[in-house]
Amino acid sequence: MKLVAVCWDPTQRSRAVRGEQFRGAISDQLLAAGVQQLFLQVADEHARVRSPSPFPLFGTKPVAVVNAWASDPMPVIAILESAGYKVAAWPAEESVYKDYGDNAHSGPRTWPDGARSPGITVVSLLERPASLDRDEWIRRWHGVMSPVSERIQPRTRYVRNVLEAPLTPDAPAIEGLVEECWPSGAHLTNPMLFYGAGGPVELVRNMAAIIQAVSHCFWIWRIQSVVMSEYFMFTREPTNP
């Protein structure tokens, strides 16, 4: 089973301390606890790039996302909480829409486990609008939003996670989490790069297409997006319990 654990830091550790902790002691403990595969996104010292989304305007943003394949999710949650993080966790159904080497913007992955992935990652927490049932929401997200954004935006990797019922109390009311990887930080801060535009007219056209597609399946003002670094800490094909 894949577990997605989103972490907030009430102690407000520095980015460098946080990064070292997740890449080091926390990863070691998770693997020792039997996690079969482990990917991290961390808002560490290497991810000091402004988010392309201003939302939420208030409140505290997550500082890390742990993607762990484990037969028992509870030790994963316990390890993260014992490190002082507030944790919300969900079983997740993952679909990799595009991976490294599977698009025109990146070659295949060549870096080893534990090394930071090139570029920058945006993690977005997604709510399902109350007007859409779950099946229709997924159909619009996967069948409309994903193809439109893939056609326009130069991402190197795009992973969708459909979240099931939360395993932790007081989890936010989100049902999706997206991992979008980009070639560089400039691709988040330069609208021409972010929207894959070659000029002002194409920029306006592409922005309109993205906004329309997003509005078709999400409340734009409710999307929480955080810029993070990506780490494949331990990769192998997980086994089913």
C-alpha positions, 0 to 999 in steps of 0.5 A: 500500500502506498501511504502519503503523509503530509507534514507540518512543522509547529517548531519552525525548524530551519530549512537546512535542519529540516532537510538534513533530518528528513534525508537522514534520521527520519529516512533511516528510521522509516526504512528500518521500520520496514518501508519497502519504497520511500520518496520524499518532497521537502521544503529544504534549503534547496527549494527557495523558490516562490510558489506559482500559486499564492494560496492559501493566503493565510495559514501554515503550509506543509513542509514535507510529503512522505511517499512510503510503501508499507504493509503497516502505515502506523509506524510511519506516522509514529516516526514522523510524529515522534520527530515533532511534526504534525502529520496527516496521512492517507492511503493513496492510489498513485498514477504516474502520468509522465516520468523522467525520460517519458517526455521532451523536457527530461532524460531518464533518471540517472541519479542515485537513491538519496541524491536530490532530483534536478530542478524543482518540485511543486506539491499541490493539495487538492480538494474535491468541489462539493458539486462533483461526485468522486467519479466525475471529479477524477474523470475531469482531473485525469481526463481533462486537466492532466492532458491540457496541462501536459500539452502546455507546461514543460514538466519533467515528471507529473504524479497524481495521487487519489487519496482514500479516507484519512488515517489520522484525526483532523486531516484536511479535507483533501482528496488529491495530491499532485507532484509536479517536477520542473526543469528549474526554479525559473520555470516557476517564476517566469510566466513564459516558461511556466505556461510554455509560451513563445510570445505574449499572445501564446501566453494569454492563450495558454493561461486561459486554457490552464485556468479553464481546465483547472476550474473544471475540476478544482476550486482554484483558490483552495489549492495549496501549492508548496515548492519542495526538493524531491528525493528518491531515498529507496527505490525498488518494486514494492511487494503486496502484503 
